[in-house]
Amino acid sequence: MKTVKNISPEPDFSIVHVSWVDSCEPKENSEIEVHDIPRPQLLSNVGFLIKEGEDYISLAGSHKKELLTFDYVISIPRIAITKVCYLYKKK
């Protein structure tokens, strides 16, 4: 196995688990009967906490350190967040 050099042992960002409520719509979205109306969904994401805005946070699933880019980014409105748990807190 090839060894990769110059990789920091600690992440550059905090790592969090976020629980949040998202909207939901039925797959078939016409002539919906009351008993078929879906409830909002409780979702969970784990990722690097890359941005904290006043009314949202942004998580990334991966960080390409050499390119200074991120993949699998999601921004979640703070109003929808039910819990944030720090798995690793950047010093």
RABELWO-V769469 format. One record per residue. N is the residue number from 1. PSI is psi as a letter, one per 40 degrees, with the letter a starting at -180 (999 if undefined). Layout:
{{N/PSI} {N/PSI}}
This chain:
{{1/h} {2/h} {3/h} {4/h} {5/i} {6/f} {7/h} {8/h} {9/e} {10/i} {11/i} {12/e} {13/i} {14/i} {15/h} {16/i} {17/h} {18/h} {19/h} {20/i} {21/h} {22/i} {23/i} {24/i} {25/i} {26/i} {27/d} {28/h} {29/f} {30/i} {31/f} {32/h} {33/i} {34/d} {35/e} {36/e} {37/h} {38/i} {39/i} {40/i} {41/i} {42/h} {43/i} {44/h} {45/i} {46/h} {47/a} {48/h} {49/g} {50/e} {51/h} {52/h} {53/i} {54/d} {55/e} {56/i} {57/i} {58/h} {59/i} {60/i} {61/d} {62/i} {63/h} {64/g} {65/d} {66/d} {67/e} {68/f} {69/i} {70/i} {71/i} {72/f} {73/h} {74/h} {75/h} {76/h} {77/h} {78/d} {79/d} {80/e} {81/h} {82/d} {83/i} {84/h} {85/h} {86/h} {87/d} {88/h} {89/h} {90/h} {91/999}}
